[in-house]
Amino acid sequence: MKIRRRKSKKRYLGDKNVYEYEQFSIGIPARFHEVVDPFVGKDLDMNFKTEGKSKVVIVLKSRENVSVDRKSPH
């Protein structure tokens, strides 16, 4: 598995200025598609941590929508 880096350039104001940014992606192997499928299309919180020099742990958690009050005011 590899972490891929893609650099993008967006031109604006008649090609006078350029907005550049990097985007990282990780390909998920087919054997994990059933595990990942319930999270596709949902907002996720993401945390990274390193363990030692050669290990990266990525934790994805479903994001709760806390901005909307679900209780009726009456």
Secondary structure, DSSP 8 states (H G I E B T S, - for coil): --EEEEEEEEEETTTTEEEEEEEEEE---GGGHHHHGGGTTS-EEEEEEEETTTEEEEEEEE----SS--S---
